[in-house]
Amino acid sequence: MNILTKIEQALGTFSAKIKKHPNLGFVVFGLALSLIALFPHLDIMKWGTMSVIAYITIYAVTALGLNILLGFSGLISLGTAGFIGAGALGTAVFLDMGLPFELAAILVLIISGSLGALIGLFSLKVDGIYLAIATLFVGEILRQIYTQVPIFGGQAIQITGGIKLLGFIELSQISQDDRSILFILLVTIMVLMMIAMNNIIKSKTGRALLAMSRSEHAAQAMGISLLKYRLTAFILATLFATVGGIMYAMYFQTVPTTSWTLDLSLFIIAMVVVGGFKSIYGTFLGAFIIHGIPNLILKDLLGDISYIFSGVLIIVVIIFYPNGFVYIWVDIKKGYYKLKEKLQKDVTTND
């Protein structure tokens, strides 16, 4: 038995276990990603590089929520950045008022979920491009609030003293050890959100959202309430985006007021499109491709024009992989088995 056959069997066994227990796959993925927290201490990676990967985890969580809208519900939102800002700035403001971190996070989630429910109600009246424009203005209203209302502190809010978890665990960006712990916490939250989304899409709710995306009239004929599941979709999307914002405040501890623009919302959409509709791992892949590759690789090679890569890549993916780049793995497997079959035929012929 050659080495390739052994590797193939090992990967096949592992793949079968992951398919049977997908949540186990998310945990293994998270554990592997958490090892990055050690790399800066071993001089394998710069601290700035770890911060870029921290951004990727934050964007991946946000993209998961948007995937519920785009991939599973057939709905659209251009206000995602506003809710990331709500999570980040809201957490910072509540912490500045002296509230515990956990209570601040819960309050922000309740407020954002309520706004998501209002958008869901409004979505019953409009659809398509009109819904996109409406959510765009929701995001713009939130951005104006962040930049104009004095409580948000002008250009940025600094979380002084770091984050205090459970009332006694203090974590600050000043300490390198704390930064590594914060990174592991980000990965942990991302894994939990992946598990949550997997459970949602495998449930009755996920099946109803999928039916609604294919045909609303057929879904209603099957007894699916558009009101209930449109509300559900928007609430989930805003909650995921808000969790992303809370993660941002927790890790970076300096929250700008001017960053939550339409550009960021479009970037999140690009991550879903490039990564893969209806794919949990695809959202992380999309975040890595759209944010990670330009910042980790292309920026040093191409400078500021590295972000042209994102636009070109979106066009390429839409043409060749309309369901997302994550599905390239299917073509790789097909190519591998074709090559293997050809080599076996050649060996047989030579014998």
Sine and cosine of phi, psi and omega as CSV:
sin_phi,cos_phi,sin_psi,cos_psi,sin_omega,cos_omega
0.00,0.00,0.87,-0.49,-0.04,-1.00
-0.98,0.19,0.15,-0.99,-0.09,-1.00
-0.90,0.43,-0.60,0.80,0.00,-1.00
-0.90,0.44,-0.64,0.77,0.02,-1.00
-0.90,0.44,-0.67,0.74,0.03,-1.00
-0.88,0.47,-0.70,0.72,0.02,-1.00
-0.89,0.45,-0.68,0.74,0.00,-1.00
-0.88,0.48,-0.68,0.73,0.01,-1.00
-0.91,0.41,-0.67,0.74,0.01,-1.00
-0.89,0.45,-0.70,0.71,0.02,-1.00
-0.91,0.42,-0.60,0.80,0.03,-1.00
-0.90,0.43,-0.67,0.74,0.04,-1.00
-0.90,0.44,-0.71,0.70,0.00,-1.00
-0.89,0.45,-0.68,0.73,0.01,-1.00
-0.88,0.47,-0.63,0.78,0.01,-1.00
-0.90,0.44,-0.66,0.76,0.02,-1.00
-0.91,0.42,-0.64,0.77,0.00,-1.00
-0.91,0.41,-0.65,0.76,0.02,-1.00
-0.90,0.44,-0.59,0.80,-0.01,-1.00
-0.97,0.25,-0.59,0.81,-0.01,-1.00
-0.77,-0.63,0.98,0.22,-0.09,-1.00
-0.87,0.49,-0.53,0.85,0.01,-1.00
-0.89,0.45,-0.51,0.86,0.07,-1.00
-0.89,0.45,-0.61,0.79,0.04,-1.00
-0.88,0.47,-0.64,0.77,0.03,-1.00
-0.91,0.42,-0.62,0.78,0.01,-1.00
-0.91,0.41,-0.71,0.71,0.03,-1.00
-0.88,0.47,-0.68,0.74,0.04,-1.00
-0.87,0.50,-0.69,0.72,0.02,-1.00
-0.91,0.42,-0.66,0.75,0.03,-1.00
-0.89,0.46,-0.67,0.74,0.02,-1.00
-0.91,0.42,-0.66,0.75,-0.01,-1.00
-0.93,0.37,-0.54,0.84,-0.01,-1.00
-0.90,0.44,-0.41,0.91,0.01,-1.00
-0.88,0.48,-0.38,0.92,0.02,-1.00
-0.87,0.50,-0.47,0.89,0.01,-1.00
-0.87,0.49,-0.40,0.92,0.01,-1.00
-1.00,0.09,-0.41,0.91,-0.16,-0.99
-0.87,0.50,-0.69,0.72,0.01,-1.00
-0.88,0.47,-0.54,0.84,0.02,-1.00
-0.93,0.36,-0.45,0.89,-0.01,-1.00
-0.99,-0.12,0.14,0.99,-0.02,-1.00
0.87,0.49,0.44,0.90,0.07,-1.00
-1.00,0.05,-0.43,0.90,-0.09,-1.00
-0.58,-0.81,0.52,-0.85,0.07,-1.00
-0.98,0.18,0.42,-0.91,0.03,-1.00
-0.90,0.44,-0.57,0.82,0.03,-1.00
-0.90,0.44,-0.57,0.82,0.04,-1.00
-0.91,0.41,-0.65,0.76,0.04,-1.00
-0.90,0.44,-0.56,0.83,0.04,-1.00
-0.91,0.41,-0.60,0.80,0.07,-1.00
-0.88,0.47,-0.67,0.74,0.02,-1.00
-0.93,0.37,-0.53,0.85,0.10,-0.99
-0.88,0.47,-0.67,0.74,0.09,-1.00
-0.85,0.53,-0.67,0.74,-0.04,-1.00
-0.88,0.48,-0.67,0.74,0.03,-1.00
-0.90,0.44,-0.63,0.78,0.02,-1.00
-0.91,0.42,-0.73,0.69,0.01,-1.00
-0.92,0.40,-0.55,0.83,0.02,-1.00
-0.89,0.45,-0.69,0.73,0.04,-1.00
-0.89,0.46,-0.70,0.71,0.01,-1.00
-0.89,0.45,-0.68,0.74,0.00,-1.00
-0.91,0.41,-0.50,0.87,0.08,-1.00
-0.85,0.53,-0.71,0.70,0.01,-1.00
-0.90,0.43,-0.67,0.75,0.01,-1.00
-0.93,0.38,-0.50,0.86,0.06,-1.00
-0.91,0.42,-0.51,0.86,0.09,-1.00
-0.88,0.47,-0.64,0.77,0.03,-1.00
-0.95,0.30,-0.83,0.55,-0.10,-0.99
-0.95,0.31,-0.77,0.64,-0.13,-0.99
-0.98,0.20,-0.68,0.74,-0.15,-0.99
-0.97,-0.23,-0.39,0.92,-0.08,-1.00
-0.93,-0.37,-0.26,0.97,-0.02,-1.00
0.95,0.32,0.40,0.92,-0.01,-1.00
-0.94,-0.34,0.14,-0.99,-0.07,-1.00
-0.67,-0.74,0.53,-0.85,0.11,-0.99
-0.57,-0.82,0.75,-0.66,0.09,-1.00
-0.94,-0.34,0.29,0.96,-0.02,-1.00
-0.93,-0.38,0.31,0.95,-0.08,-1.00
-0.85,0.53,-0.66,0.75,-0.04,-1.00
-0.86,0.50,-0.58,0.81,0.01,-1.00
-0.87,0.48,-0.58,0.82,-0.02,-1.00
-0.99,0.15,-0.47,0.88,0.17,-0.99
-0.89,0.45,-0.69,0.72,0.05,-1.00
-0.88,0.47,-0.60,0.80,0.04,-1.00
-0.88,0.48,-0.68,0.73,0.02,-1.00
-0.91,0.43,-0.72,0.70,-0.07,-1.00
-0.95,0.32,-0.80,0.60,-0.06,-1.00
-0.94,0.33,-0.62,0.78,0.02,-1.00
-0.88,0.47,-0.69,0.73,0.04,-1.00
-0.88,0.48,-0.70,0.71,-0.01,-1.00
-0.89,0.46,-0.67,0.74,-0.01,-1.00
-0.91,0.42,-0.71,0.70,-0.01,-1.00
-0.91,0.42,-0.60,0.80,0.07,-1.00
-0.91,0.41,-0.62,0.78,0.03,-1.00
-0.91,0.42,-0.43,0.90,0.04,-1.00
-0.99,0.14,-0.07,1.00,0.06,-1.00
0.99,-0.12,0.14,0.99,0.00,-1.00
-0.98,0.21,0.50,-0.87,0.11,-0.99
-0.89,0.46,0.47,-0.88,-0.04,-1.00
-0.84,0.54,-0.71,0.71,-0.05,-1.00
-0.89,0.46,-0.68,0.74,0.01,-1.00
-0.92,0.39,-0.64,0.77,0.03,-1.00
-0.87,0.50,-0.69,0.72,-0.01,-1.00
-0.90,0.44,-0.68,0.74,-0.01,-1.00
-0.90,0.44,-0.70,0.71,0.00,-1.00
-0.89,0.47,-0.67,0.74,0.01,-1.00
-0.90,0.45,-0.67,0.75,0.02,-1.00
-0.90,0.44,-0.64,0.77,0.02,-1.00
-0.90,0.44,-0.71,0.70,-0.02,-1.00
-0.90,0.44,-0.72,0.69,-0.01,-1.00
-0.92,0.40,-0.65,0.76,0.04,-1.00
-0.87,0.49,-0.61,0.79,0.03,-1.00
-0.91,0.41,-0.67,0.74,0.06,-1.00
-0.90,0.44,-0.64,0.77,0.05,-1.00
-0.88,0.48,-0.62,0.79,0.04,-1.00
-0.90,0.43,-0.64,0.77,0.03,-1.00
-0.90,0.44,-0.66,0.75,0.04,-1.00
-0.90,0.43,-0.62,0.78,0.05,-1.00
-0.87,0.48,-0.65,0.76,0.05,-1.00
-0.90,0.44,-0.69,0.73,0.00,-1.00
-0.90,0.43,-0.53,0.85,-0.05,-1.00
-0.91,0.41,-0.29,0.96,0.05,-1.00
-0.94,0.34,-0.38,0.92,-0.04,-1.00
-1.00,-0.04,-0.43,0.90,-0.04,-1.00
-0.76,-0.65,0.28,-0.96,-0.02,-1.00
-0.45,-0.89,0.20,-0.98,0.10,-1.00
0.87,0.49,-0.75,-0.66,-0.08,-1.00
-0.90,0.43,-0.51,0.86,-0.01,-1.00
-0.94,0.35,-0.60,0.80,0.07,-1.00
-0.92,0.40,-0.64,0.77,0.03,-1.00
-0.87,0.49,-0.70,0.71,0.00,-1.00
-0.91,0.41,-0.65,0.76,0.00,-1.00
-0.89,0.46,-0.71,0.70,0.01,-1.00
-0.93,0.36,-0.51,0.86,0.09,-1.00
-0.86,0.51,-0.70,0.72,-0.02,-1.00
-0.95,0.30,-0.48,0.88,0.12,-0.99
-0.88,0.48,-0.72,0.69,0.04,-1.00
-0.88,0.47,-0.63,0.78,0.00,-1.00
-0.93,0.36,-0.62,0.79,0.06,-1.00
-0.88,0.47,-0.70,0.71,0.03,-1.00
-0.88,0.47,-0.65,0.76,0.01,-1.00
-0.89,0.45,-0.66,0.75,0.03,-1.00
-0.90,0.43,-0.61,0.79,0.05,-1.00
-0.88,0.47,-0.70,0.71,-0.04,-1.00
-0.89,0.45,-0.58,0.82,-0.09,-1.00
-1.00,-0.02,-0.34,0.94,-0.10,-0.99
-0.95,-0.30,-0.52,0.86,-0.06,-1.00
-0.98,0.22,0.81,-0.59,-0.11,-0.99
-0.85,0.52,-0.47,0.88,-0.08,-1.00
-0.88,0.47,-0.38,0.92,-0.01,-1.00
-1.00,0.04,-0.01,1.00,0.27,-0.96
0.98,0.18,0.34,0.94,0.08,-1.00
1.00,0.08,-0.90,-0.44,-0.11,-0.99
-0.98,0.18,-0.59,0.81,-0.06,-1.00
-0.31,-0.95,0.37,-0.93,0.09,-1.00
-0.91,-0.41,0.83,-0.56,0.03,-1.00
-0.99,-0.11,0.83,-0.56,0.06,-1.00
-1.00,0.08,0.99,-0.10,-0.06,-1.00
-0.97,0.24,0.65,-0.76,0.03,-1.00
1.00,0.06,-0.04,1.00,0.03,-1.00
0.98,0.18,-0.19,-0.98,-0.02,-1.00
-0.98,-0.19,0.73,-0.68,0.04,-1.00
-0.93,-0.37,0.94,-0.35,-0.01,-1.00
-1.00,-0.09,0.66,-0.75,0.02,-1.00
0.84,0.54,0.33,0.94,0.08,-1.00
1.00,0.09,-0.16,0.99,-0.06,-1.00
-0.60,-0.80,-0.24,0.97,0.01,-1.00
-1.00,-0.02,0.97,-0.26,-0.04,-1.00
-1.00,-0.10,0.80,-0.60,-0.02,-1.00
-0.78,-0.62,0.82,-0.57,-0.06,-1.00
-0.80,-0.60,0.52,-0.85,0.06,-1.00
-0.93,0.38,-0.32,0.95,-0.02,-1.00
-0.91,0.41,-0.61,0.79,-0.02,-1.00
-1.00,0.06,0.77,-0.63,0.03,-1.00
-0.92,0.40,-0.60,0.80,0.05,-1.00
-0.89,0.46,-0.68,0.73,0.03,-1.00
-0.90,0.44,-0.59,0.81,0.00,-1.00
-0.89,0.46,-0.63,0.78,0.04,-1.00
-0.92,0.40,-0.65,0.76,0.04,-1.00
-0.90,0.44,-0.67,0.74,0.03,-1.00
-0.88,0.47,-0.62,0.78,0.04,-1.00
-0.89,0.45,-0.69,0.73,0.03,-1.00
-0.89,0.46,-0.60,0.80,0.05,-1.00
-0.90,0.43,-0.65,0.76,0.05,-1.00
-0.87,0.50,-0.73,0.69,0.00,-1.00
-0.89,0.46,-0.65,0.76,0.02,-1.00
-0.87,0.48,-0.71,0.71,0.03,-1.00
-0.89,0.45,-0.67,0.74,0.02,-1.00
-0.87,0.50,-0.70,0.72,0.01,-1.00
-0.89,0.46,-0.68,0.73,0.03,-1.00
-0.88,0.48,-0.64,0.77,0.02,-1.00
-0.94,0.34,-0.56,0.83,0.09,-1.00
-0.90,0.44,-0.70,0.71,0.02,-1.00
-0.89,0.45,-0.67,0.74,0.02,-1.00
-0.87,0.49,-0.70,0.71,0.00,-1.00
-0.91,0.41,-0.65,0.76,0.03,-1.00
-0.86,0.51,-0.67,0.74,0.02,-1.00
-0.92,0.39,-0.59,0.81,0.00,-1.00
-0.91,0.41,-0.75,0.67,-0.10,-1.00
-0.96,0.29,-0.34,0.94,0.05,-1.00
-1.00,0.04,-0.13,0.99,-0.08,-1.00
-1.00,-0.03,-0.03,-1.00,0.07,-1.00
-0.86,0.51,-0.60,0.80,0.01,-1.00
-0.88,0.48,-0.72,0.69,0.01,-1.00
-0.88,0.48,-0.66,0.75,0.01,-1.00
-0.92,0.40,-0.60,0.80,0.03,-1.00
-0.92,0.38,-0.66,0.75,0.03,-1.00
-0.89,0.46,-0.66,0.75,0.00,-1.00
-0.91,0.42,-0.66,0.75,0.04,-1.00
-0.89,0.45,-0.64,0.77,0.00,-1.00
-0.90,0.43,-0.60,0.80,-0.02,-1.00
-0.93,0.37,-0.50,0.86,-0.04,-1.00
-0.99,0.17,-0.67,0.74,0.04,-1.00
-0.29,-0.96,0.91,-0.41,-0.01,-1.00
-0.92,0.39,-0.59,0.80,-0.01,-1.00
-0.92,0.40,-0.67,0.74,0.04,-1.00
-0.91,0.41,-0.63,0.78,0.02,-1.00
-0.89,0.46,-0.69,0.73,0.04,-1.00
-0.90,0.44,-0.60,0.80,0.02,-1.00
-0.90,0.44,-0.48,0.88,0.03,-1.00
-1.00,0.06,0.06,1.00,0.06,-1.00
1.00,0.00,0.24,0.97,0.02,-1.00
-1.00,0.09,0.80,-0.61,-0.02,-1.00
-0.99,0.14,0.90,-0.44,0.03,-1.00
-0.90,0.44,-0.62,0.78,0.01,-1.00
-0.86,0.52,-0.78,0.63,-0.06,-1.00
-0.88,0.48,-0.73,0.69,-0.16,-0.99
-1.00,0.07,-0.39,0.92,0.17,-0.99
-0.94,0.35,-0.67,0.74,0.08,-1.00
-0.86,0.50,-0.71,0.71,0.00,-1.00
-0.86,0.51,-0.72,0.70,-0.05,-1.00
-0.88,0.47,-0.73,0.68,-0.04,-1.00
-0.95,0.32,-0.59,0.80,0.04,-1.00
-0.90,0.44,-0.71,0.70,0.02,-1.00
-0.88,0.47,-0.70,0.72,-0.02,-1.00
-0.89,0.46,-0.68,0.73,0.00,-1.00
-0.94,0.35,-0.58,0.82,0.03,-1.00
-0.91,0.40,-0.68,0.73,0.03,-1.00
-0.89,0.46,-0.68,0.73,0.02,-1.00
-0.90,0.45,-0.64,0.77,0.01,-1.00
-0.92,0.39,-0.63,0.77,0.09,-1.00
-0.86,0.51,-0.65,0.76,0.07,-1.00
-0.85,0.52,-0.66,0.75,0.04,-1.00
-0.91,0.41,-0.64,0.77,0.05,-1.00
-0.89,0.46,-0.65,0.76,0.06,-1.00
-0.87,0.49,-0.65,0.76,0.02,-1.00
-0.87,0.49,-0.76,0.65,-0.01,-1.00
-0.89,0.47,-0.63,0.78,-0.04,-1.00
-0.91,0.40,-0.66,0.75,-0.09,-1.00
-1.00,0.10,-0.77,0.64,-0.12,-0.99
-1.00,0.09,-0.53,0.85,0.12,-0.99
0.89,0.46,0.16,0.99,0.24,-0.97
-0.73,-0.68,0.92,-0.40,-0.16,-0.99
-0.93,-0.36,0.92,-0.39,0.03,-1.00
-0.96,0.27,0.40,-0.92,0.02,-1.00
-0.99,-0.17,-0.22,0.98,-0.14,-0.99
-0.96,-0.27,0.06,1.00,-0.12,-0.99
-1.00,0.00,-0.16,0.99,-0.19,-0.98
-0.99,-0.12,0.94,0.35,-0.15,-0.99
-0.95,-0.31,0.06,-1.00,0.04,-1.00
-0.87,0.50,-0.58,0.81,0.01,-1.00
-0.81,0.58,-0.69,0.73,0.00,-1.00
-0.92,0.39,-0.65,0.76,0.04,-1.00
-0.87,0.50,-0.67,0.75,0.02,-1.00
-0.92,0.39,-0.57,0.82,0.06,-1.00
-0.89,0.45,-0.65,0.76,0.01,-1.00
-0.91,0.41,-0.66,0.75,0.06,-1.00
-0.87,0.50,-0.68,0.73,0.02,-1.00
-0.87,0.50,-0.60,0.80,0.02,-1.00
-0.90,0.44,-0.64,0.77,0.02,-1.00
-0.93,0.38,-0.71,0.71,-0.05,-1.00
-0.91,0.42,-0.74,0.68,-0.04,-1.00
-0.94,0.33,-0.67,0.74,-0.04,-1.00
-0.93,0.35,-0.81,0.58,0.02,-1.00
0.50,-0.87,0.82,-0.57,0.10,-0.99
-0.91,0.42,0.61,-0.79,0.06,-1.00
0.89,0.46,0.33,0.94,-0.01,-1.00
-0.86,-0.50,0.81,-0.59,0.01,-1.00
-0.96,0.27,-0.74,0.67,0.05,-1.00
-0.91,0.41,-0.49,0.87,0.00,-1.00
-0.89,0.46,-0.55,0.83,0.01,-1.00
-0.91,0.41,-0.64,0.77,0.06,-1.00
-0.92,0.40,-0.67,0.74,0.03,-1.00
-0.87,0.49,-0.68,0.74,0.03,-1.00
-0.89,0.46,-0.67,0.75,0.04,-1.00
-0.90,0.44,-0.62,0.79,0.01,-1.00
-0.92,0.39,-0.68,0.73,-0.04,-1.00
-0.93,0.37,-0.73,0.68,-0.10,-1.00
-0.96,0.26,-0.66,0.75,-0.04,-1.00
-0.98,-0.21,-0.63,0.78,-0.13,-0.99
-0.96,0.29,-0.78,0.62,-0.07,-1.00
-0.88,0.48,-0.72,0.69,0.04,-1.00
-0.88,0.48,-0.62,0.78,-0.08,-1.00
-0.99,0.10,-0.52,0.86,-0.06,-1.00
-1.00,-0.02,-0.51,0.86,-0.14,-0.99
-0.86,-0.51,-0.84,0.54,-0.19,-0.98
-0.97,0.26,-0.43,0.90,-0.05,-1.00
-0.88,0.47,-0.64,0.77,0.03,-1.00
-0.94,0.33,-0.48,0.88,-0.05,-1.00
-1.00,0.04,-0.64,0.77,-0.15,-0.99
-0.91,-0.42,-0.18,0.98,-0.02,-1.00
0.96,0.28,-0.61,-0.79,-0.09,-1.00
-0.94,0.35,-0.36,0.93,-0.03,-1.00
-0.98,0.18,0.06,1.00,0.00,-1.00
-0.87,0.49,-0.45,0.89,-0.06,-1.00
-0.97,0.25,-0.18,0.98,0.16,-0.99
-0.88,0.48,-0.50,0.87,0.03,-1.00
-0.80,0.60,-0.66,0.76,-0.04,-1.00
-0.89,0.46,-0.71,0.70,-0.01,-1.00
-0.90,0.43,-0.69,0.72,0.02,-1.00
-0.89,0.46,-0.66,0.75,-0.04,-1.00
-0.90,0.43,-0.63,0.78,0.02,-1.00
-0.87,0.49,-0.68,0.73,0.02,-1.00
-0.89,0.46,-0.70,0.71,0.00,-1.00
-0.88,0.47,-0.70,0.71,-0.03,-1.00
-0.91,0.42,-0.68,0.73,-0.01,-1.00
-0.87,0.49,-0.60,0.80,-0.02,-1.00
-0.96,0.27,-0.74,0.67,-0.17,-0.99
-0.98,-0.20,-0.49,0.87,-0.02,-1.00
-0.71,-0.71,0.95,0.32,-0.08,-1.00
-0.87,0.49,-0.37,0.93,0.04,-1.00
-1.00,-0.02,-0.04,1.00,0.04,-1.00
0.86,-0.51,0.45,-0.89,-0.08,-1.00
-0.94,0.35,-0.33,0.94,-0.01,-1.00
-0.88,0.47,-0.42,0.91,-0.05,-1.00
-0.99,0.16,0.01,1.00,0.11,-0.99
-0.90,0.44,-0.42,0.91,0.02,-1.00
-0.86,0.50,-0.57,0.82,0.03,-1.00
-0.89,0.46,-0.69,0.72,0.01,-1.00
-0.93,0.38,-0.59,0.81,0.05,-1.00
-0.89,0.46,-0.69,0.72,0.02,-1.00
-0.90,0.44,-0.68,0.74,0.03,-1.00
-0.88,0.47,-0.69,0.73,0.01,-1.00
-0.90,0.44,-0.63,0.78,0.01,-1.00
-0.90,0.44,-0.73,0.68,-0.03,-1.00
-0.93,0.37,-0.55,0.83,0.07,-1.00
-0.91,0.42,-0.69,0.72,0.02,-1.00
-0.90,0.43,-0.65,0.76,0.02,-1.00
-0.90,0.44,-0.68,0.73,0.01,-1.00
-0.90,0.44,-0.63,0.77,0.01,-1.00
-0.91,0.42,-0.68,0.73,0.01,-1.00
-0.90,0.44,-0.63,0.77,0.03,-1.00
-0.90,0.43,-0.62,0.78,0.04,-1.00
-0.91,0.41,-0.65,0.76,0.03,-1.00
-0.89,0.46,-0.66,0.75,0.02,-1.00
-0.89,0.45,-0.69,0.72,0.01,-1.00
-0.89,0.46,-0.66,0.75,0.00,-1.00
-0.90,0.43,-0.67,0.74,0.00,-1.00
-0.92,0.40,-0.55,0.83,0.04,-1.00
-0.93,0.37,0.00,0.00,0.00,0.00
